[in-house]
Amino acid sequence: MQDRPRRYTVKQVSEIAGVSVRTLHYYDEIDLLKPSTVGENGYRYYDDAALLRLQQILFYRELGLELLHIKDVLDSPEFDLLTALKSHRAALQHRIERLHALIDTVDETILHLGGEQNMGKKKLFKAFSEKEQKQYEREARLTYGPDNVNESIRRWESYDKKKRQAIMDEGSEIYIGLAKALRKNLPADSAEVQDLIRRWHEHIHYFYEPTTEILRGLGELYVTDTRFTDNIDSVETGLSEYMKGAINVYVDKIETRELERMLADDEEKSARG
């Protein structure tokens, strides 16, 4: 006799998966995870297939995808569960390797600051590899669109090995300069810090044309995305938050100058009119 398919209540799924009942109700509302059946009493029931879909949702959330994008992925005719699981495993393995590299860098930096080990400037940034950049490229395509990302890749690949190293070294100098400014407790709007942010802005042009919106968004990303936060704060604790504040001051000044220019143009046109 064939076993009847298992079915689980909302409460049971909540306990099994470690998500709240409210979250499951919300997933139902946005059609991300519908109950397999609804009883005459109005109770929602989920089967094993629904549990596997929930697992995928949680995997994709862990990797940073938005809920509606996850829905598009899971509902795509090309979606294959086994392929997705292999992809998740590769991404998680990459994250493990990434965290180990960051831990090694932090440990060596601690020894360096304690005088127990001399650490060259390049070694401070050994965890920031081109391999990691490739991972950011894949995620950036989802956020900024393929055209912008392709332009960034095109620019980077147009540089020879010597030029790439010079760009990396220049970036290292900027971050080290900002770390020193933070240790000296220089205000984010000080001339020295703002000059370093100006250099940071110019440095970004090696990769793409950044709008003020993108610059402000990068500052926000530095404190909301743990990968960026961990990377930057491994140079100096609190540097990511410090940079965000300095970037906002810098962008405010650019936008103020642009507004003043536009007002001056309007006044000049009115005077001529």
N, C-alpha and C positions, 0 to 999 in steps of 0.2 A: 504494500500500500504506500503510495507516494505521500511524503510529508506535505502538509499544507504550508504555503508560504508564510514566513514570519511577518508580523506587522507590529509596529511600535507606535505608542502614543507620543504626543509632543513632549510630555514630561520625560518619557523614557529616552527619546532621542536627545533631549537636553542633557540628561545625565550621562549618556553614552559618549556624546561628542564634546561635552564641556562647553556648550553654547547656551545662552539664555533662551527661555521660552519666548520672550519678546523678540529676540533675533529671528527665531524660526517663523514667527508670525509675520515679521517684516519681509523675510525671504519669500513667503507665500504671497504677500501683497504685491511685490514687484515681479512675480512670476519667475523668480530665480530657483526656488525649490518648492514645488507644489506637493501637497500630500498625495500619496498614492491613491487613497480612498478617503471619503468623508462619510461617517456613519449617519444613520437616521437621527441620532442624537446630536449631530453637528460636530462630533469629535473628529479630529484629523488623525489619520493613520499613515505611517510611512513603512515601505518595504525595504528589502536589502538594496535594491537598485537606488532607492532614494538616499540611503545611507552612503553609498559609493559616490553619488553626485555631491552630497554634502562634504565628503572628504575632499573632492576636487575643489569645491568652493573654498574650503579652508586652506588648501595648498596654494591656490592662486592668490588668496588674500595675504598669505604669508610672504608671497613674492611681490606684493605691492600693487596688484591690479585692482581697479575699481569694480564695484559690484556689477554695474551694467555691462562693463567690458567682459567680465567673467561670464555673464549670461550669454553674450554673443558667442564667446568661445565654446561654451558647453552645448549651445544649441546649433552650432555649425554642423552641416552634414559631414564635413571632413573630420570632425572630432573623433579621436580614437582613444579609449581609456588606457590601454596598455602603453601606447606611444606617449600619452600625457604623463603617466607614472614614471616612465624612463626619463622624460624631460625634467620632471620634478626632482628625481634623484640626482641627476647631473647638476641641476641648479643648487640643490642643497649641499652636494659634495663640494661644489665651487665655493659656496659660502663658508663651509668648514675650513677649507684651505685658506680662504681669505682671512678668516678670523685668526687662524694660527699664524699667518704672516704678520698680522697687526699685533698680536700678542708678542711675537718675537721682537718686532720693532719697538714696542713699548718697553719691554724688558731691557733691551740694549740701550734705549734712551735713558732709562732710569740709572743704569750703570754708568753711562756717559756723564750724566748730570751729577752723579755722586763721586765722580773722579776715579771710578774703578776701571773704566774702559774708555779709550779714545774712540770716538765715533765720527767718521767723516760726514760732511754735509749730504753727500749723495746717499749714504747709508740710512740717513734719517728718513729718506723717502723710498726705500727699497720696496715697500709694500704697495706703492702706487705704480703698478705695472701697466704695460700696454694690453696685457690680457684682461686686466680689470676694465680698461677702457672699452674693450669689445663688449663686455657685459652691459656697460652703461649705454652703449650704442643701441643694443637690442631694446632696452627699456625706453630709451629716448625716442625711438621710432613710434612707440605707442603714445607718448606724451606730446611730442612736438611735430610729428608727421615725418614721413620719409624724405621729403625734399630738403628740409633743413638739416636733417642728420646726414644725408648723402653729401651735401655741400661741405659739412664739417669733415667727413671722411675723405672727401676729395682733396681738401686743403692739406690735411695731415699726410696723406699718401704722396702729395706732391713734393714734400721735403725729403732731402736725403738724410742719411743716418746722422751725419754731423750736425745738420740743422735741427733735427729732432732733439738731439742731446742738448744743444744750446738752448732750445725752447724749454726743455725740462729743467735745466740748470737755472734759467731765468725765473721760472715759476717757483723753484725752491728758494731762491734768494728773496722773492717777494714774501712768501709765507714766513720765512725765518725773520725777515724785517718786521712783519706784523707781530710775530711772537715776542720779539724784543720790545716793541712798543707796548704790548700788553703787560710785560713784566715791569716796565717803567711807569705803568698806570697812566699812560698818555690818553687824553680824552679822544673819543672816536672822531670828533670834529677838529682835532688839532691839525696843523699844517703837515706835520710829518706823516701822520696816519693817512690823511687824505691824499697825500702824494703817493703813498704806497697803494692805495685803492685805485688811484688813476693808473698806475703802472699795471695793476691787476686787470683793469678794464682793457688797457691796450694789449695786454698779453692774450686776452680772450680772442682778439681779432686773428690770432694765428689759427683759430679753429672755426669761427663763424662771426657774423655781424650781430652783436648783441644790442637789442633795444633796451631802453630803460626798464621796461616791464620785465625783460629776461634777467637783467642785472638784479632787480629787486627780488625776482623769483629765485635766483641762485642763492641770495642771502637767506631767504626763507628755507630753501632746501638744505642748506648747511646745518640748520638746527632741527629740522624735522625728519630728515633721512639719516638713520643711524650710521649708515656706511660713510656718508660724508662727515658726519659729526665725529665718528671714531677716528677717521683719517686725519682730520684737521686738528682735533684735540690731542692726538698723539704727539703733535709738534709742541703744543702748549695747552694745558688745561684751560678751557673756557675760550679758546681762540675762535671757535665757530660762532659763538654768540657775539663775541667782540667784532668779528668781521661783519656779521649781519647788521649791527648797529652802525658801523662805519660805512657800509654799502648804502644803507638807507639815507645817511647824511649826504653822501656823494650824489645819489640819484635825486634827492630833493633839490640840491643845488643846480643840477643839470636842468631839471624840469622848471625850476624858478627862472633860470636864465632864458629858457625857451619861451616861457610865458611872457617875460618882459620884452623879448624880441618881437613876439607877435603883437603885443600891445603897442610897441613903438611903431611897427609897420602900419598898424591900423590908424594911429594918430597921424602918421606921415601921409597916408592916403587921404584922410579926412582933410588935412591941411591943403593938399593939392586940389581936392575936390571942390 
